[in-house]
Amino acid sequence: MMYLAEINDLISKVNPKIIDFSTDRIRGTMPTQVSSDFLTNKEQGDWAEKTLLEGINKNSKNYIAVKYGKDDNLTAGEKGFKEFYENYQEELDSIGKRPDLLIFDRKDFKSATLNISGWSLEELDKIVPKAKCGIEVRSSAFLINKYEAYMNERNEKLLDDAMNNKEYIIDRYSDLLRSKDEELFKLINLLDKDNAHVISFRSPSWRSSDELADLSYHLKELKKCLTDITKRTFLSITPKVEDLKVVYNWIKRYNVPHYYVQVFFDKSYGISFKKILTLISNPELEGKEYFLESDVKNQNKTTIKIHASKEANILTKIDLPNHYSEMKELERGRLLFYVKFNNSLSTINKKGFESLFGFKLI
């Protein structure tokens, strides 16, 4: 029970304003309709799971990954969805949120199937505690290499623009700025590329002369550059805050280590549930090692954003999947068109895998 004891200790240190583990979760509200975007995102999530599962199983003789999370294609508006949704809510309250995948030592998993999501609770209660770990798979519609290259180039341009505005202000308006605001003059004078991400000031709106108006304009431009430099520029592993409670419930039941793996279209990265709790229990790390943001794409639910490429690299290469369109017809005759993805080949990073999960693939 050492793992669960460590999780309990970390949970006791998490500020209840982030998430209060002592209160009951708020049950979800059943969606009443489905969209093409939702279906495409679901297909992308399924592709991410298969990519990780196959990447593990093709590279390991000792361990095997199996599908464990809910595997149902019912969507809002279809016959039977209400019953499915209510049953799922009951499961969240009783056993918590199942991770998408489980990894077993092959000697502990004798079944021929790689999908145990439909097994009875009685069967699952016998096999799940034998798992080495559970993995919640998150997907992201980005090529992380291209994104990071783009953002690095963008930030360099922002720094150059900031320094150009600083030089313009100091060269032309040193005396004028000093006479108007001595402290602001000192701050601008100290600005360089190393401290640009921590410099902030209130931009004045002087207009009583052409010189003051021009000075104000360049101060505004400088402030805009500095503000953009401080914005989060990395792609993230994205656990939802509300999920932490039901993940914890699952851990309490089975005492199996839990992990998140974010799958991009070229690589994947992972982090342990234990490290997530370690991060959010330290308020000094907010805004540095993690960010708490409301995700518009997810009904404004609060999501923890953790710098993906600083975490363990699990898949070093993922081939872009072939994709094609599908159509879904709802009962009322509404047609939805969405994207389906074929399986992708991937290359696993054995060193990254071992550093994250603590056991070797072979």
ROPA-38828 format. One line per 10 residues: number of its first residue (from 1); their letters; for each residue x, y, z of C-alpha. Coordinates in steps of 0.5 Angstrom, whole numbers, padded with zeros to 4 digits. Layout:
# residues N
NUM> A> X:Y:Z ~ ... $
# end
This chain:
# residues 362
1> MMYLAEINDL> 0000:0000:0000 ~ 0006:0005:0000 ~ 0004:0008:-0007 ~ -0003:0010:-0004 ~ 0000:0012:0002 ~ 0005:0017:-0002 ~ -0001:0019:-0006 ~ -0005:0021:0000 ~ 0000:0025:0003 ~ 0001:0029:-0003 $
11> ISKVNPKIID> -0007:0030:-0003 ~ -0007:0033:0004 ~ -0002:0038:0001 ~ -0006:0040:-0005 ~ -0010:0047:-0004 ~ -0017:0046:-0003 ~ -0018:0052:-0008 ~ -0015:0048:-0014 ~ -0019:0042:-0012 ~ -0022:0039:-0005 $
21> FSTDRIRGTM> -0021:0032:-0005 ~ -0026:0031:0001 ~ -0032:0033:-0002 ~ -0036:0029:-0007 ~ -0035:0030:-0014 ~ -0041:0034:-0018 ~ -0044:0029:-0023 ~ -0044:0031:-0030 ~ -0049:0034:-0034 ~ -0052:0029:-0040 $
31> PTQVSSDFLT> -0050:0032:-0047 ~ -0056:0033:-0051 ~ -0053:0033:-0058 ~ -0047:0031:-0061 ~ -0042:0035:-0066 ~ -0038:0033:-0072 ~ -0032:0036:-0068 ~ -0034:0032:-0062 ~ -0034:0025:-0066 ~ -0027:0027:-0070 $
41> NKEQGDWAEK> -0024:0029:-0063 ~ -0026:0022:-0060 ~ -0023:0018:-0067 ~ -0017:0022:-0065 ~ -0017:0020:-0058 ~ -0018:0013:-0060 ~ -0012:0013:-0065 ~ -0008:0016:-0060 ~ -0010:0010:-0055 ~ -0008:0005:-0061 $
51> TLLEGINKNS> -0002:0008:-0063 ~ 0001:0008:-0056 ~ -0002:0001:-0054 ~ 0001:-0002:-0061 ~ 0008:0002:-0059 ~ 0009:-0002:-0053 ~ 0006:-0009:-0055 ~ 0011:-0009:-0061 ~ 0017:-0007:-0057 ~ 0016:-0011:-0051 $
61> KNYIAVKYGK> 0017:-0019:-0049 ~ 0016:-0018:-0042 ~ 0010:-0013:-0041 ~ 0003:-0013:-0045 ~ -0002:-0007:-0046 ~ -0009:-0008:-0046 ~ -0015:-0003:-0047 ~ -0019:-0002:-0040 ~ -0023:0005:-0041 ~ -0030:0005:-0043 $
71> DDNLTAGEKG> -0031:0003:-0050 ~ -0038:0005:-0053 ~ -0039:0008:-0059 ~ -0046:0011:-0057 ~ -0047:0019:-0057 ~ -0052:0024:-0055 ~ -0058:0023:-0058 ~ -0058:0016:-0060 ~ -0062:0011:-0057 ~ -0059:0008:-0051 $
81> FKEFYENYQE> -0055:0014:-0049 ~ -0058:0016:-0043 ~ -0058:0009:-0040 ~ -0050:0009:-0042 ~ -0049:0016:-0039 ~ -0052:0015:-0032 ~ -0049:0008:-0032 ~ -0042:0011:-0033 ~ -0044:0017:-0028 ~ -0045:0011:-0023 $
91> ELDSIGKRPD> -0038:0008:-0024 ~ -0035:0014:-0023 ~ -0038:0015:-0016 ~ -0037:0007:-0015 ~ -0030:0006:-0017 ~ -0027:0012:-0020 ~ -0025:0014:-0027 ~ -0022:0008:-0031 ~ -0015:0009:-0034 ~ -0015:0008:-0042 $
101> LLIFDRKDFK> -0010:0003:-0042 ~ -0007:-0002:-0037 ~ 0000:-0005:-0037 ~ 0001:-0012:-0034 ~ 0007:-0017:-0034 ~ 0005:-0022:-0039 ~ 0006:-0028:-0034 ~ 0000:-0024:-0030 ~ -0005:-0023:-0036 ~ -0007:-0030:-0040 $
111> SATLNISGWS> -0012:-0027:-0044 ~ -0012:-0027:-0051 ~ -0016:-0021:-0052 ~ -0013:-0014:-0052 ~ -0019:-0011:-0050 ~ -0022:-0012:-0043 ~ -0026:-0006:-0043 ~ -0033:-0010:-0043 ~ -0031:-0015:-0037 ~ -0035:-0015:-0031 $
121> LEELDKIVPK> -0033:-0011:-0025 ~ -0032:-0018:-0021 ~ -0027:-0020:-0027 ~ -0024:-0013:-0027 ~ -0023:-0013:-0019 ~ -0019:-0020:-0020 ~ -0015:-0018:-0026 ~ -0014:-0010:-0025 ~ -0010:-0010:-0018 ~ -0004:-0014:-0022 $
131> AKCGIEVRSS> -0003:-0009:-0027 ~ 0004:-0005:-0027 ~ 0000:0001:-0028 ~ -0005:0005:-0031 ~ -0005:0010:-0037 ~ -0010:0016:-0038 ~ -0008:0017:-0046 ~ -0009:0025:-0048 ~ -0009:0027:-0055 ~ -0007:0033:-0058 $
141> AFLINKYEAY> -0008:0036:-0066 ~ -0001:0038:-0066 ~ 0006:0037:-0069 ~ 0010:0038:-0063 ~ 0017:0039:-0066 ~ 0014:0044:-0071 ~ 0010:0048:-0066 ~ 0016:0049:-0061 ~ 0020:0051:-0067 ~ 0015:0056:-0069 $
151> MNERNEKLLD> 0014:0059:-0062 ~ 0022:0059:-0061 ~ 0022:0063:-0068 ~ 0016:0068:-0065 ~ 0020:0069:-0059 ~ 0026:0071:-0062 ~ 0022:0076:-0066 ~ 0019:0079:-0060 ~ 0025:0080:-0056 ~ 0028:0083:-0062 $
161> DAMNNKEYII> 0022:0088:-0063 ~ 0022:0089:-0055 ~ 0030:0091:-0056 ~ 0029:0095:-0062 ~ 0023:0099:-0058 ~ 0027:0100:-0052 ~ 0033:0103:-0056 ~ 0028:0108:-0060 ~ 0026:0110:-0053 ~ 0032:0111:-0050 $
171> DRYSDLLRSK> 0036:0114:-0056 ~ 0030:0119:-0057 ~ 0027:0120:-0051 ~ 0031:0119:-0045 ~ 0030:0126:-0042 ~ 0023:0127:-0044 ~ 0021:0120:-0040 ~ 0026:0121:-0034 ~ 0022:0128:-0033 ~ 0015:0125:-0034 $
181> DEELFKLINL> 0017:0118:-0030 ~ 0023:0117:-0027 ~ 0022:0110:-0025 ~ 0019:0108:-0031 ~ 0026:0111:-0035 ~ 0030:0106:-0030 ~ 0026:0100:-0031 ~ 0026:0101:-0039 ~ 0034:0102:-0038 ~ 0035:0096:-0035 $
191> LDKDNAHVIS> 0031:0092:-0040 ~ 0035:0086:-0043 ~ 0034:0080:-0047 ~ 0035:0076:-0040 ~ 0030:0080:-0036 ~ 0025:0081:-0041 ~ 0020:0076:-0039 ~ 0019:0079:-0032 ~ 0019:0086:-0034 ~ 0012:0089:-0033 $
201> FRSPSWRSSD> 0010:0096:-0033 ~ 0003:0100:-0034 ~ 0003:0104:-0041 ~ 0002:0111:-0040 ~ -0003:0115:-0045 ~ 0001:0122:-0046 ~ -0002:0126:-0052 ~ 0000:0133:-0050 ~ 0005:0134:-0055 ~ 0008:0130:-0062 $
211> ELADLSYHLK> 0014:0127:-0058 ~ 0010:0125:-0052 ~ 0005:0121:-0057 ~ 0010:0118:-0060 ~ 0014:0116:-0054 ~ 0007:0113:-0051 ~ 0006:0109:-0058 ~ 0013:0106:-0057 ~ 0012:0104:-0050 ~ 0005:0101:-0052 $
221> ELKKCLTDIT> 0009:0097:-0057 ~ 0014:0095:-0052 ~ 0009:0093:-0047 ~ 0005:0089:-0052 ~ 0012:0085:-0054 ~ 0013:0084:-0046 ~ 0006:0081:-0045 ~ 0007:0076:-0051 ~ 0013:0074:-0049 ~ 0011:0072:-0042 $
231> KRTFLSITPK> 0005:0068:-0045 ~ 0005:0060:-0045 ~ 0009:0058:-0051 ~ 0009:0050:-0050 ~ 0005:0045:-0052 ~ 0002:0041:-0045 ~ 0000:0035:-0042 ~ -0007:0037:-0040 ~ -0010:0033:-0034 ~ -0017:0036:-0032 $
241> VEDLKVVYNW> -0018:0038:-0025 ~ -0024:0035:-0024 ~ -0021:0028:-0026 ~ -0016:0028:-0021 ~ -0022:0026:-0016 ~ -0024:0020:-0020 ~ -0017:0018:-0022 ~ -0016:0018:-0014 ~ -0022:0014:-0013 ~ -0019:0009:-0018 $
251> IKRYNVPHYY> -0013:0009:-0014 ~ -0016:0008:-0008 ~ -0019:0002:-0010 ~ -0014:-0002:-0014 ~ -0007:0001:-0011 ~ -0004:0001:-0018 ~ 0000:0007:-0020 ~ -0003:0012:-0025 ~ 0000:0016:-0031 ~ -0002:0021:-0036 $
261> VQVFFDKSYG> 0001:0020:-0043 ~ 0000:0026:-0048 ~ 0000:0023:-0056 ~ 0002:0029:-0061 ~ 0002:0027:-0068 ~ 0010:0026:-0068 ~ 0011:0024:-0061 ~ 0009:0023:-0054 ~ 0010:0025:-0047 ~ 0008:0022:-0040 $
271> ISFKKILTLI> 0008:0024:-0033 ~ 0006:0021:-0027 ~ -0001:0022:-0023 ~ 0004:0023:-0017 ~ 0008:0028:-0020 ~ 0002:0032:-0022 ~ 0000:0032:-0015 ~ 0007:0034:-0013 ~ 0007:0040:-0018 ~ 0000:0043:-0016 $
281> SNPELEGKEY> 0001:0042:-0008 ~ 0007:0047:-0009 ~ 0004:0054:-0011 ~ 0011:0057:-0012 ~ 0011:0053:-0018 ~ 0005:0055:-0021 ~ 0006:0060:-0027 ~ 0013:0056:-0028 ~ 0012:0049:-0028 ~ 0005:0049:-0029 $
291> FLESDVKNQN> -0001:0053:-0031 ~ -0008:0053:-0029 ~ -0013:0055:-0035 ~ -0020:0055:-0037 ~ -0020:0051:-0043 ~ -0026:0054:-0048 ~ -0025:0047:-0052 ~ -0028:0043:-0046 ~ -0034:0047:-0043 ~ -0029:0052:-0040 $
301> KTTIKIHASK> -0027:0047:-0035 ~ -0020:0048:-0031 ~ -0014:0044:-0034 ~ -0007:0043:-0031 ~ -0002:0045:-0037 ~ 0005:0042:-0036 ~ 0010:0043:-0041 ~ 0010:0036:-0045 ~ 0017:0036:-0048 ~ 0020:0037:-0041 $
311> EANILTKIDL> 0017:0030:-0039 ~ 0019:0023:-0041 ~ 0019:0022:-0048 ~ 0015:0016:-0049 ~ 0014:0015:-0057 ~ 0020:0019:-0061 ~ 0017:0018:-0068 ~ 0010:0017:-0070 ~ 0008:0017:-0077 ~ 0002:0021:-0079 $
321> PNHYSEMKEL> -0004:0017:-0080 ~ -0008:0016:-0086 ~ -0015:0019:-0085 ~ -0022:0019:-0089 ~ -0029:0022:-0088 ~ -0034:0018:-0085 ~ -0042:0020:-0084 ~ -0046:0018:-0078 ~ -0054:0019:-0079 ~ -0058:0021:-0072 $
331> ERGRLLFYVK> -0065:0018:-0071 ~ -0068:0025:-0073 ~ -0064:0024:-0080 ~ -0059:0029:-0078 ~ -0052:0028:-0082 ~ -0045:0029:-0078 ~ -0039:0028:-0082 ~ -0032:0027:-0079 ~ -0025:0024:-0079 ~ -0023:0017:-0078 $
341> FNNSLSTINK> -0016:0015:-0077 ~ -0012:0009:-0079 ~ -0007:0006:-0075 ~ 0000:0009:-0074 ~ 0007:0006:-0074 ~ 0011:0009:-0068 ~ 0018:0008:-0065 ~ 0018:0007:-0057 ~ 0024:0011:-0053 ~ 0026:0005:-0048 $
351> KGFESLFGFK> 0030:0010:-0044 ~ 0024:0015:-0043 ~ 0019:0009:-0042 ~ 0024:0006:-0036 ~ 0025:0013:-0033 ~ 0017:0014:-0033 ~ 0014:0008:-0031 ~ 0020:0005:-0027 ~ 0021:-0002:-0031 ~ 0024:-0004:-0037 $
361> LI> 0020:-0006:-0043 ~ 0025:-0012:-0045 $
# end
